[in-house]
Amino acid sequence: LLTILIVYLLLAAQFESFVHPAVIITTVPLAVAGGMIGLAIMGQTMNLYSQVGLVMLVGLAAKNGILIVEFANQLRDAGRDIGTAIREASRRRLRPILMTSIATVAGAVPLMLAGGAGAAARTAIGVVIVFGVSISTLITLFLIPLLYSRLARYTGSPLAVAGGIIGLAVMGQTLNLYSQVGIVMLVGLAAKNGILIVEFANQLRDQGRDIGQAIREASARRLRPILMTSIATVAGAVPLMLASGAGAAARTAIGVVIVWGVSISTLITLFLIPLLYSRLARYTGSPLAVTRKLEEQLNHPQPAPAE
């Protein structure tokens, strides 16, 4: 409950509204329910480690709602009505939502399938993350647009592993089993920032922007959702980092890795991704142009040369 309250207050400050964060926070019970369903299916129990996973789901589940609501608000600022804004936002944010969710789930699958010493702890966390993120993502794609269309009328227009290891050193923690669990989870969490920027830059290139214009505009327009999703994830892990009592060592190690890893990777990614994209994207065509070329080749195959 403390984690949910912290995330809600942070989102309220970012959106300058109490309605939009309420829409986003509705994804949290879905993620928790998905995690508990996963525990039941996999024959796991509600123990210390699965509770750690449930706490982390608060930040992970909020990101989908943030992506849709933030973009819908931008469209309303541009003059769209509520219905048009939420429909277009849901459609255009579908791909990054699926990509970030798949990356997060893929980062947690090794935990769910872990074996050997400490496997029970890693499996419990992995099951909660995999099932919680998967189920909440599928339901969120329908629930967020529905709630936004009903409630928005009451509002106005509105490098991870290194970071985690640095955090362990700063906080006086060691690289143990629990911190390794956190580092594995950072694989999916750290990828989301790059996905948001690159996916939007590709959309702009499809619209005719050159590489420099596309990556500059994508970085500027994706800055706010990146910061908001990262803040929500960090806020969800802060109670773990500050944990005390029985099992505090395990929760603190995971929390330190997530808080520091996400924070440092977010700051570096905002500069590194645009730099790499501007240097490497010149070796690729516009994604839409490549698709159209392939479709044209399939629809109008070249005749075989005469013998």
N, C-alpha and C positions, 0 to 999 in steps of 0.2 A: 504493500500500500504506500509506503514511503517513496519507493522508486517511482510509482505511477504519479504520485503527487509532484515529485521533483520534475519529471518529464512534462507534466501538464503545465506547470508554472513557467518552465522554460519556453515551451511552445506558445503559451499565452503572451509572453513578452515578445517573442519573435513575430507573431501574427498580429499583435496588438488587438486581440479579440479573445473572448472566452468561448465563443461558439466553435470556431475552426479547430482549436485543440481538442474540444469535446468530440468532434467528428473523428479526429485521428485516434484518440485514445480508445474508441470503441473497438479497434483492432486488437487491443491487448487481451481482453477476455477470450477472443477467438484463438489467439496464439497459445494462451494457457490451456484452453480446452484441447487444442490440437496436440500439445505436449503430453497432456494426461492420457489422451486417447492412444498416443504412441507408446506410452509406458504400459498401458493395458495390453496392447497388441503384442508388444515384445516381451511381456511377462516380467517387467521391471516394477519396482516398488517406489513409493514416494519417500526418498531418503534425502540426505544432505546434498548429494551431488545432483540429483534431479531438481532439487529446489534452487540450486545455483543456476541451472539451465533455465528454469522458469523466470528467475530474476533478469537474466540476460535477454530473454524474449521481449521484455518490455521495450527496450530500445530497438531491437531488430524488427519487431512487428510494426512499430510506428513509422518506419521509413516509407512504406508503400502509401500510406495516407498522406504523408508530407509531400511526396512527389505529385500526387494528383491534386491535392488542395492548393498547394503553392502555385502550380501552373494554371489552375482554374482561376485563381485570384488575379494572375497576370492577364489572362484573357478578359476578365471583367474590367480590369483597368483599361484595356484596349477598346472597350465599348461593347463587348458581347453581353448578352443577357445570361442569366444563371443557367438555364437549360443548355444553351449552346456552349457555354464555357465548360460545363462539367462533362458534356459528351465529347467535346474535342480534347479536353485534358485527359480523359480516360483512354481515348483512342491513341493519342500521341505518347502517353506515358506507359502504355502497356508493355512495349518492348523493353525499356530500361527496368521496369519493375520485375519482369520475368527474368531478365539477365542478372540483376543483382540478387534476386532470391535464389536462382540456380547456383550462383557463385557461393552464396552463404551456405546453402545445403551441401554443395560439393565439399566445402571446407570442413563440414561437420561429419560427413560420411565416414572418414577414417576413424573418428572417435567412436561412432556407433558400431563399427566392425572391429574394434580393437581387441587384441588378445594379449595374453601374457600377464605379467605382474601389473596390478592396478587397472586391469581391464574393466572391472565392475564400475569404477568411478567414471572412467572415460565413456563407457557405453551408456550410462545413465544420462550424462550431459548430451552426448551425441544424439540419442533417441529423442530427447526433448526438443533440441534445436531442429533436427531434420523434420519431424512431424509437425512441430509448432509453426515453423516458418512456411512449410508447404501448405498446410491447411489454411492458415490465416491469409496467405497470399491469394489462394483461390477464392475465398469468401470475400476478402477485402475488395477485389475487383468489381464486385456487385454492390457491396454494402456501402462503401464510401460514396460512390456517386448518388446512391439513393438518399443517404443522410444529408449530403451536401445540398442536393436539390430541395430538400425539405427545410433545412435550417439556415442556409446561406441568405435567405430573404430577410433574416433579422440582423444582417450585418451590412456594413458599407463595403465599397470596393477596397480591398486591402494591399609510405614506406614503413610498413607496419612491423615486421619482425625486428628490425633494428630499433625502432621506437620502443617495442616491448622490452627488449633486452636492456636498453638504456633506463627504462622505468624500473626494472628489477634492481639495477645497480644503484640508482638514486634512492630507492626505497629500502635498500639493504636486504633485498630478497635474493634467493638463490635460484638457479635454473634447475628446478625439480620436476617431478611428474605433473604437478598441477599447473606450473607455469608453462610447461610444454603443451598442455591441453589448451591454454589460452593462445599460445602462438599458432597452433594448428587452426584455431577458429579465426585468427586474424587474416588467414588467406582469403576467405570470402568477404570479410568486412572491409579489407583494404581495397579490394577490386572495385567496389561499388562507385567510388569517386571517379576513377578513370572511365568506367562504363558510362556514367552520366555525361561527362564532357565529350568523349569520343563519339557517342551515339548522336548527340545533338549537333556536333560539328559535321558529321556525315549528312544529317538532314539538311543543314545549311548549304553544303556543297551540292546536294541534289537540287537546291533552289537556284544555283548559279553562282554562289559566292566562291571566291578563290580560297586557297588553303589558309592564307594569313587572316583574311577577314572572318572565315568560318571559325577558326580556333579562338580568335579573340572574342568574338561575339558569344560563342559557346561557353567560354570560361567566365565571361561577365554574367551571363544569364543563368548559369548553373551554379554560381557561387553561393547564392542563398540556400537552395535545397541541399547542397553538399554540406554546408555548415550546420544546417538544421538537423539533418540525419545523423551527422557525426556527433553533435551535441546530445541528441536523444540517446544514441548508443553509449556515449561516455556517461551520461547521467544514469543510465540503467546499470552501469557497472560500478559506479561510485560506492553504493552500499556494500558491494562485495569487497572493494579495496579497504573500506573502513570497518570491516566486520570484526567482531570480538566474540569471545565465548568459545564454546565447543566447535571445533572444525574451522576456527578462524584462519588458521595457516593456509588451508586449502583455498578458501574463498578469497583471502587477501592476495595470494599469488596470481590467481586468475584475474581478479579485478585490476591489479597493477598492470598486467600485460595488456588487457583490453583498453584501459584508460590511457596509458601512455602510448601504446601502439597506434590506436586510432587517432589520437591527438597529433602525434608527430607525423604520421603518414598523411593525414589530411593537409597539414600545413605544407609539407614538401610536395605533395601531389598537385596542389594548386599551381605550382611553378614548373614541376618536372613534366607533367603530362602535356601541357601546351608546347613546351620546348621540343619534346620528342615527336609530337604529332606534326609540328611544322617542319621538322627535318625528315621524317620518314614517310609522311602521307603523300609526298610528291611521287613516290614510287607506286602509288595505287591510283586507280581511276575513281571517279565519283561512283559510290556504291550503286546508285540508281542507274547510272549510265552503263555500268558493267552488266547489271541485271537486264536492261533493255537490249543490250547487244546479244546476250545469251538467248533471250527470248526470240530475237529476230533470226538468229542462226538456227534455232529449233523450228521456227515457223516457216522459214525460207531457206532450207538447206541448199548448199551449193551443188550443182549437178556434177556427177562424177565425170572426170576427163575421159574423152573418147580414146579408145585404144587404137 
